[in-house]
Amino acid sequence: MKTRNLVIAVFMTFGFMHTSVAVADCPKAQAPRPAYEVDYSPKATQFRFFADPKAKKVVLRLYNEGLGGAPVKTVKLKQDKNAPEFWTATVKGDLKGKFYTVDISGRKTDWLETPGVFATAVGVNGKRGYILDRAETDPAGWCCDKRVETKSPADLVIYEMHHRDFSIDVSSGLEHKGKFLALTEPKAIEHLKNLGVNAVHILPSYDYGSVDETRLDQPQYNWGYDPVNYNVPEGGYSTDPYKPEVRINEFKQMVQALHKAGIRVILDVVYNHTYDIEHSNFQRTYPDYYYRKNADGTYSNGSGCGNETASDQPMMRKFMVESVKYWMNEYHIDGFRFDLMGVHDIETMNAIRTAVNEIDPQVFIYGEGWSAGSCALPNEQLGMKANIPQMPGIAAFSDDIRDALRGPFSDDTKPAFLAGLPGLEESLKAGIAGMIAHPQVDYSKVNYSSKPYALEPTQMIAYVSCHDDMCLVDRLKASIPGIQTDELIRLDELAQTAVFLSQGVPFMLCGEEMLRDKKGVHNSFESPDDINHLDWDNLQRYPQVFDYYKKLIQLRKNHPAFRLGSAEKVRRHLEFLPTQDALVAFRLKDYAGGDAWKDIIVVLNGNKDSRIVEIPEGKYTVVACDGIIDEQGLGEVEGTQVNVDPQSALILHN
């Protein structure tokens, strides 16, 4: 074992200075983790909290249990004279295995305890922090685990999943139902690999508030957009929430298994609000510092959840930056999806991008380019979709292509392109181009964007459904009364053809490949398992759907023309053919992106009847027609016209 190149590194992390020794070329000896609020060593543990400088007394309490029991030790924290917003203490002895809280209330009874804002391990339900050696939570071989290389975000195929949805049903055949470990099982891994997705976006997986971890024997469901401890995995997805090491280890096992399969892990982060204000760790350490208020003194509610955090406050910005870095360094996360990114200020989002680049510039960052309500900051300062040009290297979901295909968010019963409705062609074209400036896209006719919002196509997430709103099957049923299964499948496949062959970054909701439904529920954030679960038996009921999705994803992967990755290349190689009502056609020409096919023509027909489309004269091989994809060829056509079947995509090349 080589032990050379000792490097002394100094970390300034969330108020801590920490000295560590990194041993190069030594897989069995890793550098100690940077400290945050708690810096453990067997001889002594240092505590340092950013807390209200006006507090009269700040105390640390140590416990033997994660819930209940009396403190075994109470320590008064000292205020830093040079930095009065920091409160510190050093406790001698080996505290590993102890739980802790901090309390600034000064109350003799009815304590207002919190594990602090940057706890990295907690007990059951996240009430108390936990002292451990994080290196001991690493699974075997963790030191060799690496993020999956991503040459361009255009190469990603993102699969959004909820842990419980994916594995809870008996039909899944998975052992660890509703747990992180389900994604380590061969059946789960093989399903994802066979489908062809290469990035899994996991819905909130940090410690959240709406599931009681002491009652996991009873069915409980929530999406998890109610943060409590941002930097600790959720105990409800572990096999034992009472043992803090278990959730950390099992989360790492999940990441490791996916990485071995070549699948990236994207974390859904929800820094824009907390579960509530009164009980939040933010409020209990530094009242009102972390939240925005309106001019009248009321709390601003841009999140629609009763509060909005103040990313523009220096220590909230630092918290977000350090939290993202922590998930990258400790858990090897490959990407981040920012919930309601429009609540965060542009400066903070750019600071996060800069910090991420210093660790791994291939890590992908994207978010919702909107808020749920008006924020206390003006839109010009916020991470809105229209401000994406001010945030290089950050992408936003395109509601333009989503609603052009399925219909508006505001009314589940209103149809769009998929129902043969005319007038959405320009919005669909903008989405296919990646929401960049393109000479053949008239943005005055695009549904939500009066001008291009993306500098590069990789700043656009192309999708037609996600956890929010109705899933695609339910939306088609709601907006096209009386739709039958065969038509449903045709339109489902047509929608995803537009998504996966766009120049943006394609994104799908888990279970769409199984033709999932949620019984028509629009907002299933706390609906029971019988609404949210995946029915794996659908793979046998509708095998043609999985087969189409798989071959569609493979088509994108095999042909760089569909993922050019730069606006300049898209403008050079993507040519739209004349549109018709509810029909969009385009050509990727001149061996686009070094493709083996010279010219590729894609026609998307949302009409209930076949259409004749004019194409450049030539002899073409048909590779997709009427719900079947075969890159080896389904036949040949020659001339200047093609007949496109109803409610389907036609793809051909020469």
N, C-alpha and C positions, 0 to 999 in steps of 0.2 A: 504494500500500500504506500503510495507516494504521499508525502506531506510537505509540499513546497509552496512557495509564494504565500506566506502568511500576510493577510491584508487586514489592517485595522480600519474598521469603518465606523463612522460616527453618524448616528441617526438622530434627527430632530423630529420626533413624531408626536404630534398632538401634545406638545408641551414637555416631552421627555427627551433628555439626552441619554443615549445608550451606547456603550462601547461593545463591539462584538468582534470576534476573530473568525474570519472565513478561511477554511482550508481548501485550497484548490486541488482538483483532481482527487478528491477524497469522497466517494459516494457514501461512505458510512458516517462521515462527520460533516454536518451542515452548520452554517453560521447560526448563532442564536437569533430568534426572531426579534425584530424591533419591538420595543415596549410602547404601550399606549397609556392607559390609565394605571395599569398594574404591571410592575416590573419584578418578576419572580426570580429568586435564586434560592438555593437550599439554605443559605446563611441568613438572608433577610429579604423582605419584599418591600419595594417602594410603591407608594400610592401617590398619585398626582391628579387632581381633578380641577377642571375649569368650572368654577362655581361662582355664585353671587358674591361679589366683593363686599356687599353690605351685610352679609350674614354675620350674626353675632357669635355663632358657634357652629362649627361643622365637625361632625363626629363620624368615625368609621366603626362599624360593628362587625365582628367576626362570629360566624356560626359553624356548627357541625353539620347542619342540615340545610337543604335547599328551601324547605318550608317548615314553619313551626320551630319550636325550641327557643330557648333564651340565648342571648349572645354569650359567647365564651370569653369575649374580650371587647372592650370599648376603648377606642383611641381618639383623642382630640387632634384634629388636623390643624396644622399651623398655616397661617396666611403668609404667602411670599411677600416680603416687604418691597421687593423690586417689581413684582408682578402681582398685585393684590387680587387678581381674578383666579389665581392658582392657589390651591390648598394642598398641603403635602404631609406625608408621614412616612416614616420608615419603621417597620415592625421586624424585630430580630427573630431568628428562629426559622424553621422550615414550616411554612404555612400551606404547603401543597395539600390539596384536599379540603381546604376550608372554604366556606362561602362568606361573602362580604356584602355590606351595603354602605352607602353614604347617606347622611341626613343633614340638611342645612336648616331644618325648621326650628331647632332649639326647643322643641316640645319635650316635656318630661314623659308624657304619655301620648298615645295616638301619633306615633312617629310617621313621618313622611319619607320612607326609605326608598332608595333606588340603587340599582347596580352601577349607576353612572351612565354616561351616554356612549362610551366606547368599550363596553364589556365585550370580551371575545369568548367567554364561556359563561354559562348561566345554569342555574338549577331549574327544576320543573316550573313551567309557566313563566320563566324569566324574571322572577321576583328578586333573586339574589345573584350577584356575580360569583364566579368560582375561580379559584387559584389553581393553576396547573402549569405543567411544563408542556407547551404546545407541541414540541418535538415528539412527545410520547403519544400523540394522537395520530401520527402518520402511519398509514398502512405499509406493509412490506413493499419495498420498491418505490416508495413515494419520491425519494430523492431523484429518481430517474424519470419521473413523469414530466412531460413537457406539453405545453400548449401545441395544438395542431397548427402547422404552418398554413398561412392564408396569404397567397400572393396578391390577390385582389378580392375585395368584398363581393365583386360580381360573381365570384366562384362559389359563394355560399348558397346553400339551400336550407332555409331555416324552418324548423318544425317546432311550433309552440305547444308546450304540454303542461298540464297540471298533474302532479304526482299521483293524486288520488284518481282522477279521471282515467289515467292511462292503465292502471293496474288493479283497481279495486274489484272489478267484477270477476266472478268465478270463471267466466268464459276466457279470461286472459291466460289462465293456466300458470300464472306467476305465483311464486311462493310468498314473496314479501309485498303483499298487497297494500298499496297506498304509501309505500315507504321509499326512501332513497335507494335502498338496496335492490328494489325491483329493477332498476336500470343497470344492475350488474349481472342480471341473469341472462343466460345465453338466448332464451327466446326473445326477450326484449331487444337485446343487441342485434340479433339476426333480423328481426322485423325492421328495425331502423336502417340497417345496412342494405337489406333487400329492397326497401323502398328507394333508397338512394340519397336520403337527406344527410347532410354533413355538419349540421349545427342544430343542437337542441336548445331552445329557449325555454327555460323552466320558469313557470310562474313563481311569484314570491316564495322564497325558500329560506329566508331569514326568520327569526323568532317573531311571530305575529300574535295578535291578541285574542282573536275570536274563537279559537279552538282551545278548550280546556284540556291540557295535557294530563291531568289527573283522571280523566274520564275517557281514555282512548278505547276502552272496551265498548263504548257507546258510539254509534254513528254520528259523526260531526263533519260538517263541510264548510269551507270558505275558500275563496280564491287566495286570500292572504294579503290583500291590499290595506292592511291595518297594522302598520309597523309598531313594534315594541323595542326589540334589541336588533339593530341593523346589522350587526357584525357577528351574529351567532346563527347557525342553522336552526330551523324550526324543529322543536322536539316532537311534534306530532308525526313527523315523517321518519323519526328514528325508532329503533326497536325498544329503547328504554330512555324516556325523557328525564328520568330521575338521576341518571348518570351523565354528567355533562360531557365526558370524554366520548361517549358513544355517538351522539349526533354528529360531532366533528369528524370522528373516524369514518362513520358511514357515508357522510357527504363526500369525503375524500375518496373513499372506495368507488362511489358513483362516478366521480370525475375521472378517476384513473381508468375505470372500465370503458367509459365512453372514449377517452383519449386513445386507448389501445385499439379501438375500433375505427379510429380516424374521424371521430365525431367531436366537434367543438361543443363547449358548454357556455351558454349565454345566460347571465343572471338578470332577472327582472328586479330592478331597484326602485324603491318608492320613497325617495327622500323628500317629496313635496308636502307631506303631511304626516301626522302621527295618529295613532288609534284614537286618542283624545288629547286634550290639553292638560286637564287637571292632574291626571295620573301619569303623564308622560315623563320619561327620564330627562328630557330637555327641560321641561318646566320645573321639575323637582330639584334640578341642580342650579339653574339660573333662570328664575321666572321672567318670562316675556322676552328674553334675549333672542330666542330661536324662532319666534313667530312674528309675522307681519301684522300690523294693525292698520285700520282705516283712519282717516283724519278725525273721525269722531271718537276714536279710542276703542272701537269694537274690533274683534279679530277678523281679519280678511279671510275669505273662504274661496280662494281660487281653485282649491282641490275639490270642492263640492262635498267635503267630508267634515266640515266644521272648523277647519283651520288651514293655514298654509305656512310652510316654513320659510324662513328668511335667508335664502341662499346668498343674498347680498351682504349679510353680516359676516365679518371676517372669520369668526370661528365656526360659523355654520358652513361657510365655503371650505374652510380647512377640514372640517369634519367630513364633508362629502369627498373631497380629494383623497384624504387619508383612508377613508372607508373603501373606495374603489381600489386604491393601491393594496390595501390589506387583502381583499378578496383575490386580487391577482397573485400576490406573493404567497399567501397562505394556502389558497385553494386552487391556484393555477387556472383561474377563470379566463375564458377566451373572448368574452364580449359582454356588453351591458346594454340592456334596454331600459330607458328612463321613462317611468310612468309620468304622465302629465308634464313632459319636459317644458311645456309652455309656462309652468309656474316658476321655473328657475331662470335666473338672469343669464344673459349671454356670456358675461365675463366668467361666471363660475363654470359654465359648460366648456368654455375654451380652456380654462385652467385645468379641468379634468382631462381634456384631450391632450394637453401639453404634458401633464404628469404621466398619463398612460404611455405616451410616446417614448418617454425616457426609460420605461421598463420594456415595452413591446409595442411598437407602432402598428403591428398587424392586428391588435385587439380592436374589434369592431364596436362602435358606439352608435346607437340610434335611439329614437324615442318618439313619443306622441307630440307632435308639433302644435299642441293646443293645451288649454286649461279647461277645467270643468265649470269655471265661473270667472268673474272679473277679479283681477289681482290688484294688490296695493301698489304695484309698480306698473308703469305704462307698458303697453304691448311692444313698443319700440325697444325696450330693454330686455325682453324676455325671449326664451328659446322657442318662439313660435315657428311654424312651418315657413312663413314668409321671411323669417330672418335666418334661414339655413345658409344663405350666402355669406353671412357673417360668422359662421361656425364651420370652417373647413374640417373635413374629416369626421363630421357628424351627419347622420342620416335621419330622415323623418318618414313616418308612414304616409302613404299617399291615399287620402280619402277620395281623391279625384278619380283614380282608376277603380277603387273599391265601389263607389256609389254609381259610377258610370255603368258598371256591370250589373249590380244587384238592385240599386235604388237607394234613396236617401236614408240617412241615419234616423231622421226625424219621424219617419212613417214606415213601419214594416210592411204595410200593404201596398206601397207604391212600387211598381216595377221599373225596369230600365232596359238596357241593351239586351239582356238575356231573355226578356219577354218580347223582343222585337220592337221595342219603343224607339222611334227615331229621335235624333237630336243630341245623342250622347257620343257621337263618333269622334268629335274633336277632343273630348275629355279622355276617351280611350286612347286616342293617338298620343296625347301628351304623356299618359302613363306608360305606353309602350316605348316611347323615346326616353323614359327616365326622368320626366319633368324638367328637362333641360331646354334651352333655347334651340329650336329646330325650325328651319325655314318653311316647313310644310305644316307646322302646328299653329293654329290661330288661337292664341290664348284669350282673346275676347269672347270665345265661345266655350272655354273650359269652365266646368261647373263651379269650382271653388278657388281657382288660382288665376288671377288676371294677368299674371306674368310668370315666367319660369321661376321655380324656387330652388332648383338644384343647379349647382355649378358643374357637377359631374353626375352621371347616372347612378353611381354608387351612393349618392346621398338620398336616394328614394327607395323606400320599402314598398314593393308591389304585393298587394294582397287583396283578397275578396272576403275573407272572414278571419276572425280571431276569437279569443275568449269573450270579448265584448259583443253585445248585440246577439241576434240570432245566428246560429251556425248556417252554413250555406244551404243545406237541405231544408231547414225550417224556413229560411227567408224565401226560397223558391216556392215552397208550399203556400206561404202567406201572401205572396205577391202575384202568384199565378193560380187562381182558384181552379180546383179540379185537375191539377196537374197529375199525370200518371207516372208510374215508376220509370218507364222507358224514356219519357221526355225529361224527367228529373235527372236521370243519369246523363243524357245528352248535354243538358245545360250546365250541369256540374262540371263535366269534362271540358266544355267550351270555356267556362269561366277560368279554370285553372290553366288552360292553354294560353290565355291572354296573360295571366300572371307569370307563368314560368318561362314564357318566351319574350317577356319584356326585357328592356335593358337595365332595369333596376335590380334590386336584390330581392329574390322571390322568398315568400313567407307563407306558410300554411298552418292551419289549426290541426292539432293532432286529431286523428279519427276521421278526417275528411276522406282519407284513402279507404275508409271502411263505410263510407256513406253514413256517417254518424248523424244523429238528430238529438235534440234536447226537448222533444215533445212540445216544441213551439215556444219555449220559455225564452224571453228576450234577455233578461238579466239574471243569470243563474248563479250569482256570486255566493249564495248560501242555500241553493237548492240541494235536495238530498241526492244520494248516489244514483237513484233510479232515473234522475234527470241528466246528471252529468257524466255518468260512466260511459266508457267505450264498450260496445258489444262486439267482442272479437269474433263471434259467430257470423257477423256480417261479411267477413272475409270469404266465407263459403257461400253466402247468399248472393253476393255481388262481386265475384272474382274479377269481372271485367273492369271494375272501377280501380281496384288496386293495380291491375296490370297496366291500365292507361296512365295512372299517376307515375308508376315506376318507369315506364318507357318515355314519358314526357320529361321526367327529371333526367333520365339518361341522355335524351336528345339534347338537352341544354348542356350537360356535361361534355358530351362528345363533340359539340360544335361551338367553337369560340365566337362565331358570328352572333350568338344570342347573349353573349356576356362580354361585350367589347371593353367595358370598364372606363372609357373616357368619352367626354362630350365631343371632342374633335373627331374621333373615330366614328361615333354614332352619326354625326352630321355628314360624314363622308360616305358611309356605307349603307345607312338606313334610308330607304326611299319609300314613301307612302304612295300606293296606287290610288286611283280615284275612288272615293268612298261612295257608298249607297246608303239608303236608310237602313240602320241597324246592320251595317256591314263595313268592316274595316279590313284593308289589305295592305301588306307592305312587302318590300323586297330588300333583302340583305345582299348586296352586290359586290362583285369583284373580290372574291375570296376573303370576305370580311374577317378581320382578326386572324388571318392565316388559315381560314377554314379550308377543308378539303373540297367542299362544294363551292362552285363558282358563284352561283346565284341561288338564293333560297327565297321562295315565295310562301307567305303565310296569309291565309284568308280566314277571317272570323265572321261567320254568318249567324246572326241572332234571329233571323226570320224563320217563320214556320213553313216557308216554301223555299225551293232551290233558287239559286241566283246565278246568272251568267256574269263572269268577271273578265275584263280585258287585262291581259298580261303581255309583257314583252315577248315577241315571237321567239320560239325556240322549241327544243325537244326536252321534256322534263320527266323525271322519275317521281312518282307519287310516293310519299313516305307516311302520310297520315290522311285518313279519309274516313268519315262516318264512324268515328269512335275507335278506330284501329290504327296503331302506329307500328310501322316496320321499317327500320332504316335501310334494310336490304332492298326494299321496294315493293309496292303493291300493284304496280303497273306503270304504263307510260302514257303521256299525252303530248300532242304536238300541235303547234299553231299559236294563235293569239288570244284564244278564249278558253276558259275552263268553266265547268258547271259545278257549283258548290252545293252540297246537300244541305237540307234544312238544319238549323240549330247545331251546327258542327264546324269544325276547323278542317281546312284543307291545307296540307303542307307538301310542297314539291321543290325539286332542285334540278339544276342542270350541271 
